[in-house]
């Protein structure tokens, strides 16, 4: 699957960003078929993310 629906991605990014305010996030595990969409969306907002 080369791309996926954009539905819910902004909401998910906002919720993860809120979570990051409470606890440090050091890694993102994006499991599934695709191109690492969530890593690509979230990595600009976290320093030193793997």
N, CA, C and O atoms as a CHARMM CRD file, in Angstrom:
* protein
*
  200
    1    1 UNK  N      0.84400  -1.16600   0.00000 PROA 1      0.00000
    2    1 UNK  CA     0.00000   0.00000   0.00000 PROA 1      0.00000
    3    1 UNK  C      0.89700   1.23900   0.00000 PROA 1      0.00000
    4    1 UNK  O      1.55300   1.51200   1.00500 PROA 1      0.00000
    5    2 UNK  N      0.94200   1.97800  -1.07300 PROA 2      0.00000
    6    2 UNK  CA     1.85900   3.10600  -1.17500 PROA 2      0.00000
    7    2 UNK  C      1.49000   4.29000  -0.27900 PROA 2      0.00000
    8    2 UNK  O      2.37900   4.99700   0.19400 PROA 2      0.00000
    9    3 UNK  N      0.22400   4.51300  -0.04400 PROA 3      0.00000
   10    3 UNK  CA    -0.20100   5.60300   0.83800 PROA 3      0.00000
   11    3 UNK  C     -1.43900   5.15100   1.59700 PROA 3      0.00000
   12    3 UNK  O     -2.06600   4.15100   1.24800 PROA 3      0.00000
   13    4 UNK  N     -1.77700   5.88900   2.62200 PROA 4      0.00000
   14    4 UNK  CA    -2.97200   5.55900   3.38600 PROA 4      0.00000
   15    4 UNK  C     -3.79800   6.81400   3.58900 PROA 4      0.00000
   16    4 UNK  O     -3.37100   7.92000   3.25900 PROA 4      0.00000
   17    5 UNK  N     -4.97100   6.62500   4.12800 PROA 5      0.00000
   18    5 UNK  CA    -5.88800   7.73300   4.36600 PROA 5      0.00000
   19    5 UNK  C     -5.29600   8.72900   5.35400 PROA 5      0.00000
   20    5 UNK  O     -4.58000   8.34200   6.27700 PROA 5      0.00000
   21    6 UNK  N     -5.59200   9.99500   5.16200 PROA 6      0.00000
   22    6 UNK  CA    -5.11700  11.03100   6.07300 PROA 6      0.00000
   23    6 UNK  C     -6.01600  11.14600   7.31000 PROA 6      0.00000
   24    6 UNK  O     -5.67700  11.83800   8.27000 PROA 6      0.00000
   25    7 UNK  N     -7.14900  10.46800   7.27600 PROA 7      0.00000
   26    7 UNK  CA    -8.12000  10.54000   8.35700 PROA 7      0.00000
   27    7 UNK  C     -7.50100  10.10100   9.68900 PROA 7      0.00000
   28    7 UNK  O     -6.95300   9.00300   9.78600 PROA 7      0.00000
   29    8 UNK  N     -7.58700  10.93500  10.68500 PROA 8      0.00000
   30    8 UNK  CA    -7.12000  10.60100  12.01600 PROA 8      0.00000
   31    8 UNK  C     -5.65600  10.89000  12.29700 PROA 8      0.00000
   32    8 UNK  O     -5.24300  10.87200  13.45600 PROA 8      0.00000
   33    9 UNK  N     -4.87400  11.15100  11.28500 PROA 9      0.00000
   34    9 UNK  CA    -3.43500  11.35100  11.49400 PROA 9      0.00000
   35    9 UNK  C     -3.13400  12.63200  12.27600 PROA 9      0.00000
   36    9 UNK  O     -2.27800  12.62100  13.16100 PROA 9      0.00000
   37   10 UNK  N     -3.81100  13.71800  11.97200 PROA 10     0.00000
   38   10 UNK  CA    -3.58600  14.96700  12.70300 PROA 10     0.00000
   39   10 UNK  C     -3.99500  14.79200  14.15900 PROA 10     0.00000
   40   10 UNK  O     -3.27600  15.21400  15.06500 PROA 10     0.00000
   41   11 UNK  N     -5.14200  14.17400  14.38400 PROA 11     0.00000
   42   11 UNK  CA    -5.60900  13.93900  15.75300 PROA 11     0.00000
   43   11 UNK  C     -4.61000  13.07600  16.52100 PROA 11     0.00000
   44   11 UNK  O     -4.28900  13.36900  17.67300 PROA 11     0.00000
   45   12 UNK  N     -4.12300  12.02000  15.88700 PROA 12     0.00000
   46   12 UNK  CA    -3.14000  11.14100  16.52600 PROA 12     0.00000
   47   12 UNK  C     -1.86800  11.91600  16.85900 PROA 12     0.00000
   48   12 UNK  O     -1.31800  11.76200  17.95000 PROA 12     0.00000
   49   13 UNK  N     -1.40100  12.73600  15.94200 PROA 13     0.00000
   50   13 UNK  CA    -0.19400  13.53400  16.18100 PROA 13     0.00000
   51   13 UNK  C     -0.40300  14.48900  17.35400 PROA 13     0.00000
   52   13 UNK  O      0.49600  14.66200  18.17700 PROA 13     0.00000
   53   14 UNK  N     -1.57600  15.10700  17.43700 PROA 14     0.00000
   54   14 UNK  CA    -1.85800  16.01800  18.54100 PROA 14     0.00000
   55   14 UNK  C     -1.88000  15.28000  19.87500 PROA 14     0.00000
   56   14 UNK  O     -1.35800  15.78500  20.86900 PROA 14     0.00000
   57   15 UNK  N     -2.47700  14.08800  19.90900 PROA 15     0.00000
   58   15 UNK  CA    -2.55200  13.30800  21.14500 PROA 15     0.00000
   59   15 UNK  C     -1.16300  12.83400  21.58700 PROA 15     0.00000
   60   15 UNK  O     -0.85800  12.84600  22.78000 PROA 15     0.00000
   61   16 UNK  N     -0.34000  12.42800  20.65700 PROA 16     0.00000
   62   16 UNK  CA     1.02100  11.99600  21.00200 PROA 16     0.00000
   63   16 UNK  C      1.84200  13.18700  21.49000 PROA 16     0.00000
   64   16 UNK  O      2.65900  13.05100  22.40100 PROA 16     0.00000
   65   17 UNK  N      1.62900  14.33300  20.89500 PROA 17     0.00000
   66   17 UNK  CA     2.32000  15.54400  21.33800 PROA 17     0.00000
   67   17 UNK  C      1.90600  15.89300  22.76700 PROA 17     0.00000
   68   17 UNK  O      2.75200  16.27600  23.57500 PROA 17     0.00000
   69   18 UNK  N      0.62000  15.76500  23.09000 PROA 18     0.00000
   70   18 UNK  CA     0.14800  16.00500  24.46000 PROA 18     0.00000
   71   18 UNK  C      0.75800  15.00100  25.42600 PROA 18     0.00000
   72   18 UNK  O      1.15900  15.36600  26.53100 PROA 18     0.00000
   73   19 UNK  N      0.82900  13.74400  25.01800 PROA 19     0.00000
   74   19 UNK  CA     1.44000  12.71000  25.84600 PROA 19     0.00000
   75   19 UNK  C      2.91000  13.03900  26.11200 PROA 19     0.00000
   76   19 UNK  O      3.41500  12.83000  27.21500 PROA 19     0.00000
   77   20 UNK  N      3.58000  13.55000  25.09600 PROA 20     0.00000
   78   20 UNK  CA     5.00600  13.88900  25.22400 PROA 20     0.00000
   79   20 UNK  C      5.23600  15.01500  26.23300 PROA 20     0.00000
   80   20 UNK  O      6.33500  15.15000  26.77100 PROA 20     0.00000
   81   21 UNK  N      4.21600  15.81500  26.48700 PROA 21     0.00000
   82   21 UNK  CA     4.33400  16.85600  27.51000 PROA 21     0.00000
   83   21 UNK  C      4.37200  16.23900  28.90900 PROA 21     0.00000
   84   21 UNK  O      4.90300  16.83800  29.84400 PROA 21     0.00000
   85   22 UNK  N      3.80600  15.04100  29.04400 PROA 22     0.00000
   86   22 UNK  CA     3.73400  14.36900  30.34700 PROA 22     0.00000
   87   22 UNK  C      4.89500  13.41100  30.59000 PROA 22     0.00000
   88   22 UNK  O      5.41200  13.32400  31.70400 PROA 22     0.00000
   89   23 UNK  N      5.30100  12.70200  29.55700 PROA 23     0.00000
   90   23 UNK  CA     6.38700  11.72100  29.67200 PROA 23     0.00000
   91   23 UNK  C      7.30400  11.85700  28.46100 PROA 23     0.00000
   92   23 UNK  O      6.83100  12.17000  27.36800 PROA 23     0.00000
   93   24 UNK  N      8.60400  11.62900  28.63200 PROA 24     0.00000
   94   24 UNK  CA     9.51100  11.74100  27.48400 PROA 24     0.00000
   95   24 UNK  C      9.26700  10.62300  26.46500 PROA 24     0.00000
   96   24 UNK  O      9.03600   9.47300  26.83900 PROA 24     0.00000
   97   25 UNK  N      9.31800  10.96300  25.21000 PROA 25     0.00000
   98   25 UNK  CA     9.19700   9.98700  24.12300 PROA 25     0.00000
   99   25 UNK  C     10.55100   9.93500  23.42800 PROA 25     0.00000
  100   25 UNK  O     11.02700  10.94100  22.90100 PROA 25     0.00000
  101   26 UNK  N     11.17100   8.74900  23.43000 PROA 26     0.00000
  102   26 UNK  CA    12.50300   8.59600  22.84800 PROA 26     0.00000
  103   26 UNK  C     12.50800   7.81300  21.55300 PROA 26     0.00000
  104   26 UNK  O     13.51200   7.81000  20.84000 PROA 26     0.00000
  105   27 UNK  N     11.41400   7.15200  21.23400 PROA 27     0.00000
  106   27 UNK  CA    11.37400   6.37700  19.99700 PROA 27     0.00000
  107   27 UNK  C      9.94100   6.25400  19.51000 PROA 27     0.00000
  108   27 UNK  O      8.98500   6.39300  20.27300 PROA 27     0.00000
  109   28 UNK  N      9.82300   5.99100  18.22600 PROA 28     0.00000
  110   28 UNK  CA     8.53200   5.76100  17.59100 PROA 28     0.00000
  111   28 UNK  C      8.63300   4.43600  16.86400 PROA 28     0.00000
  112   28 UNK  O      9.54300   4.23600  16.06000 PROA 28     0.00000
  113   29 UNK  N      7.71100   3.53000  17.13700 PROA 29     0.00000
  114   29 UNK  CA     7.67100   2.25000  16.44400 PROA 29     0.00000
  115   29 UNK  C      6.45700   2.25200  15.53900 PROA 29     0.00000
  116   29 UNK  O      5.32500   2.11800  16.00500 PROA 29     0.00000
  117   30 UNK  N      6.68800   2.40300  14.26500 PROA 30     0.00000
  118   30 UNK  CA     5.62900   2.43900  13.25400 PROA 30     0.00000
  119   30 UNK  C      5.62900   1.08100  12.56800 PROA 30     0.00000
  120   30 UNK  O      6.42800   0.83600  11.66400 PROA 30     0.00000
  121   31 UNK  N      4.73500   0.20000  12.99700 PROA 31     0.00000
  122   31 UNK  CA     4.70000  -1.16800  12.49000 PROA 31     0.00000
  123   31 UNK  C      3.58700  -1.28500  11.45900 PROA 31     0.00000
  124   31 UNK  O      2.45200  -0.87200  11.69800 PROA 31     0.00000
  125   32 UNK  N      3.92100  -1.83900  10.34200 PROA 32     0.00000
  126   32 UNK  CA     2.90400  -2.08900   9.32800 PROA 32     0.00000
  127   32 UNK  C      3.45000  -1.86000   7.93900 PROA 32     0.00000
  128   32 UNK  O      4.57500  -1.40200   7.73900 PROA 32     0.00000
  129   33 UNK  N      2.61400  -2.19600   7.00400 PROA 33     0.00000
  130   33 UNK  CA     2.96600  -2.00300   5.60000 PROA 33     0.00000
  131   33 UNK  C      2.81900  -0.52200   5.27900 PROA 33     0.00000
  132   33 UNK  O      1.80100   0.08700   5.60600 PROA 33     0.00000
  133   34 UNK  N      3.79600   0.03900   4.66100 PROA 34     0.00000
  134   34 UNK  CA     3.71100   1.45600   4.30000 PROA 34     0.00000
  135   34 UNK  C      5.07500   2.09200   4.24000 PROA 34     0.00000
  136   34 UNK  O      6.09700   1.43000   4.06100 PROA 34     0.00000
  137   35 UNK  N      5.05600   3.39500   4.39500 PROA 35     0.00000
  138   35 UNK  CA     6.28500   4.16200   4.20000 PROA 35     0.00000
  139   35 UNK  C      6.71000   4.92300   5.45000 PROA 35     0.00000
  140   35 UNK  O      7.43700   5.91100   5.34500 PROA 35     0.00000
  141   36 UNK  N      6.27500   4.48700   6.63200 PROA 36     0.00000
  142   36 UNK  CA     6.66200   5.16000   7.87300 PROA 36     0.00000
  143   36 UNK  C      5.94200   6.47300   8.08000 PROA 36     0.00000
  144   36 UNK  O      6.54400   7.45000   8.52600 PROA 36     0.00000
  145   37 UNK  N      4.67400   6.50700   7.76600 PROA 37     0.00000
  146   37 UNK  CA     3.89600   7.73500   7.81900 PROA 37     0.00000
  147   37 UNK  C      3.93600   8.40200   9.18300 PROA 37     0.00000
  148   37 UNK  O      4.18200   9.60500   9.27700 PROA 37     0.00000
  149   38 UNK  N      3.69500   7.63300  10.25100 PROA 38     0.00000
  150   38 UNK  CA     3.66700   8.24900  11.57900 PROA 38     0.00000
  151   38 UNK  C      5.04400   8.72400  12.01000 PROA 38     0.00000
  152   38 UNK  O      5.15800   9.76700  12.65400 PROA 38     0.00000
  153   39 UNK  N      6.07400   7.99800  11.67700 PROA 39     0.00000
  154   39 UNK  CA     7.42900   8.47600  11.96400 PROA 39     0.00000
  155   39 UNK  C      7.66800   9.79200  11.23200 PROA 39     0.00000
  156   39 UNK  O      8.19800  10.73700  11.81600 PROA 39     0.00000
  157   40 UNK  N      7.28500   9.86100   9.97700 PROA 40     0.00000
  158   40 UNK  CA     7.48700  11.07800   9.18900 PROA 40     0.00000
  159   40 UNK  C      6.68400  12.25900   9.74200 PROA 40     0.00000
  160   40 UNK  O      7.15200  13.39800   9.71300 PROA 40     0.00000
  161   41 UNK  N      5.48600  11.98800  10.24100 PROA 41     0.00000
  162   41 UNK  CA     4.65000  13.05000  10.79800 PROA 41     0.00000
  163   41 UNK  C      5.20300  13.54200  12.13300 PROA 41     0.00000
  164   41 UNK  O      5.23600  14.74600  12.39100 PROA 41     0.00000
  165   42 UNK  N      5.63600  12.61100  12.97600 PROA 42     0.00000
  166   42 UNK  CA     5.99200  12.94900  14.35200 PROA 42     0.00000
  167   42 UNK  C      7.44800  13.32600  14.57400 PROA 42     0.00000
  168   42 UNK  O      7.73600  14.11600  15.47300 PROA 42     0.00000
  169   43 UNK  N      8.36400  12.79800  13.79900 PROA 43     0.00000
  170   43 UNK  CA     9.78400  13.01400  14.06200 PROA 43     0.00000
  171   43 UNK  C     10.22100  14.47700  14.07100 PROA 43     0.00000
  172   43 UNK  O     11.14400  14.80000  14.81900 PROA 43     0.00000
  173   44 UNK  N      9.62900  15.38300  13.29800 PROA 44     0.00000
  174   44 UNK  CA    10.05400  16.78100  13.39000 PROA 44     0.00000
  175   44 UNK  C      9.78600  17.42500  14.74400 PROA 44     0.00000
  176   44 UNK  O     10.39200  18.44400  15.07400 PROA 44     0.00000
  177   45 UNK  N      8.88200  16.84300  15.53300 PROA 45     0.00000
  178   45 UNK  CA     8.50200  17.44000  16.80300 PROA 45     0.00000
  179   45 UNK  C      9.28800  16.92000  18.00300 PROA 45     0.00000
  180   45 UNK  O      9.14400  17.43500  19.11200 PROA 45     0.00000
  181   46 UNK  N     10.11600  15.90400  17.78500 PROA 46     0.00000
  182   46 UNK  CA    10.86100  15.30800  18.88300 PROA 46     0.00000
  183   46 UNK  C     12.34900  15.29600  18.55200 PROA 46     0.00000
  184   46 UNK  O     12.75800  14.85000  17.48000 PROA 46     0.00000
  185   47 UNK  N     13.15300  15.79600  19.49300 PROA 47     0.00000
  186   47 UNK  CA    14.60400  15.79300  19.29800 PROA 47     0.00000
  187   47 UNK  C     15.15800  14.39100  19.48600 PROA 47     0.00000
  188   47 UNK  O     14.68800  13.64100  20.34200 PROA 47     0.00000
  189   48 UNK  N     16.13400  14.04600  18.70600 PROA 48     0.00000
  190   48 UNK  CA    16.85200  12.76200  18.83200 PROA 48     0.00000
  191   48 UNK  C     15.95500  11.54200  18.73400 PROA 48     0.00000
  192   48 UNK  O     16.22300  10.53000  19.38200 PROA 48     0.00000
  193   49 UNK  N     14.92100  11.61200  17.95800 PROA 49     0.00000
  194   49 UNK  CA    14.01400  10.47200  17.81100 PROA 49     0.00000
  195   49 UNK  C     14.61700   9.45200  16.84800 PROA 49     0.00000
  196   49 UNK  O     15.28400   9.82100  15.88100 PROA 49     0.00000
  197   50 UNK  N     14.38100   8.17100  17.11800 PROA 50     0.00000
  198   50 UNK  CA    14.89700   7.11100  16.25400 PROA 50     0.00000
  199   50 UNK  C     13.75900   6.46600  15.52100 PROA 50     0.00000
  200   50 UNK  O     13.97400   5.54300  14.73500 PROA 50     0.00000
